Amino acid sequence: MWISDGFICYNFTCLSDIFVYDISKQSNTVAGGKSRMVKSDVFLYKGDCNNEKAKWQHWVDKPIFYSPIYDKYRKLYYRIQLGEFRDHFYEESTPYDKKIVLSVFNEKLEMISEFRLDKI
């Protein structure tokens, strides 16, 4: 969660949406943060709750959305997102083998651009 210029914004690592509460209007809105460069689909783990390896693999396989950071000088928001796996060199995949995307949002939290950061 973060506060910027009269707004309380929050998100969840498992959802692409950004939730915004306008303090002055006392209203909620949902800003779309769905990526055009990586898959944003997430679903709940429905397997055996006692199978730690399966739960870990489910978490590793799904996209992760970090909290946007507000740049008050440019009036932009930036967010890192980990998407689907890219080619990796190890037998077991890890979260570090995922595509990394930097999303840029305007003041209304509308996505205006995306950049792949994991390319070498």
Backbone torsions as a table, in degrees:
resi	resn	phi	psi	omega
1	MET	NA	145.2	176.2
2	TRP	-148.3	157.9	-178.9
3	ILE	-120.8	132.2	178.8
4	SER	-150.4	124.1	173.0
5	ASP	45.5	53.2	175.7
6	GLY	84.8	7.0	179.9
7	PHE	-121.2	144.0	168.6
8	ILE	-110.5	119.9	-176.3
9	CYS	-117.3	144.7	176.5
10	TYR	-153.4	159.1	177.1
11	ASN	-148.9	173.0	177.6
12	PHE	-120.5	144.1	-176.9
13	THR	-63.7	-17.4	-177.2
14	CYS	-101.9	3.4	179.5
15	LEU	-126.8	142.9	178.8
16	SER	-79.6	-19.0	-178.4
17	ASP	-70.0	151.5	174.3
18	ILE	-118.5	128.3	-176.9
19	PHE	-100.4	133.5	-174.3
20	VAL	-128.1	128.2	174.2
21	TYR	-111.3	118.7	178.4
22	ASP	-86.0	112.9	-175.1
23	ILE	-63.9	-44.1	-177.1
24	SER	-69.6	-38.5	-179.6
25	LYS	-89.2	-12.4	-175.9
26	GLN	51.5	51.1	-179.3
27	SER	-133.5	153.9	178.3
28	ASN	-107.6	143.8	170.9
29	THR	-138.4	161.6	176.8
30	VAL	-119.6	123.3	178.2
31	ALA	-97.5	135.6	179.7
32	GLY	-78.6	130.0	178.8
33	GLY	-122.7	24.3	-176.7
34	LYS	-67.9	127.4	-176.8
35	SER	-76.7	147.9	173.0
36	ARG	-96.4	-9.7	-174.6
37	MET	-104.5	-25.0	178.0
38	VAL	-136.3	159.1	179.6
39	LYS	-68.6	141.3	-178.6
40	SER	-115.9	5.6	-175.8
41	ASP	-76.1	131.3	179.5
42	VAL	-132.3	142.0	173.7
43	PHE	-139.7	157.0	-176.4
44	LEU	-68.7	149.8	174.4
45	TYR	-72.8	124.8	-177.2
46	LYS	-116.5	12.7	-177.6
47	GLY	-86.7	-163.4	-179.8
48	ASP	-68.7	119.4	-178.6
49	CYS	-65.8	-18.6	-180.0
50	ASN	-90.4	-6.8	-178.7
51	ASN	-90.5	92.5	-176.1
52	GLU	-63.4	-37.9	-179.6
53	LYS	-64.7	-42.0	179.5
54	ALA	-66.9	-39.2	177.9
55	LYS	-64.9	-42.6	178.2
56	TRP	-61.3	-46.6	-178.6
57	GLN	-63.3	-38.0	176.9
58	HIS	-60.7	-45.0	179.6
59	TRP	-63.9	-42.8	-179.4
60	VAL	-64.4	-37.2	-176.2
61	ASP	-73.3	-23.8	-173.6
62	LYS	-90.7	154.1	176.6
63	PRO	-67.3	155.7	178.6
64	ILE	-127.5	133.0	-178.5
65	PHE	-117.3	119.7	179.3
66	TYR	-89.1	164.2	-178.5
67	SER	-66.6	135.0	174.5
68	PRO	-64.7	149.6	178.0
69	ILE	-114.9	130.6	-177.1
70	TYR	-91.1	132.2	175.2
71	ASP	-106.6	99.0	-173.8
72	LYS	-68.9	-20.7	179.9
73	TYR	-78.1	-37.4	178.1
74	ARG	-97.3	-9.7	-178.1
75	LYS	57.6	47.5	179.1
76	LEU	-129.6	158.4	172.6
77	TYR	-114.2	144.8	177.0
78	TYR	-124.8	140.1	177.6
79	ARG	-142.4	137.7	174.3
80	ILE	-93.7	138.2	177.4
81	GLN	-134.0	135.4	173.5
82	LEU	-102.0	125.1	-176.1
83	GLY	-106.2	-143.5	-177.9
84	GLU	-72.0	170.5	-176.3
85	PHE	-71.9	141.6	169.0
86	ARG	-99.9	177.0	178.6
87	ASP	-60.9	135.8	177.4
88	HIS	-134.0	167.8	-170.8
89	PHE	-109.1	2.9	-176.9
90	TYR	-110.8	159.1	-178.9
91	GLU	-66.1	-47.5	-179.7
92	GLU	-96.2	130.8	179.4
93	SER	-79.7	151.0	178.7
94	THR	-131.6	168.2	177.0
95	PRO	-59.8	-21.6	-179.2
96	TYR	-75.6	-8.2	178.6
97	ASP	-93.7	11.8	-176.3
98	LYS	-93.1	157.9	172.6
99	LYS	-67.8	139.3	-179.6
100	ILE	-115.3	127.8	-178.2
101	VAL	-126.8	134.8	171.4
102	LEU	-101.2	119.7	178.0
103	SER	-101.7	141.1	179.0
104	VAL	-118.4	129.8	-178.0
105	PHE	-120.2	150.1	174.4
106	ASN	-82.0	-173.6	-178.3
107	GLU	-61.1	-27.1	179.4
108	LYS	-88.6	9.6	-177.6
109	LEU	59.8	36.0	171.7
110	GLU	-95.0	130.1	-178.2
111	MET	-67.4	128.2	-179.3
112	ILE	-113.7	-19.9	179.9
113	SER	-164.9	159.3	176.2
114	GLU	-141.3	148.2	-179.6
115	PHE	-137.2	131.3	173.2
116	ARG	-76.7	130.6	-178.7
117	LEU	-108.4	-9.9	-173.5
118	ASP	-92.2	-1.9	-178.8
119	LYS	-74.2	138.9	-179.8
120	ILE	-104.1	NA	NA
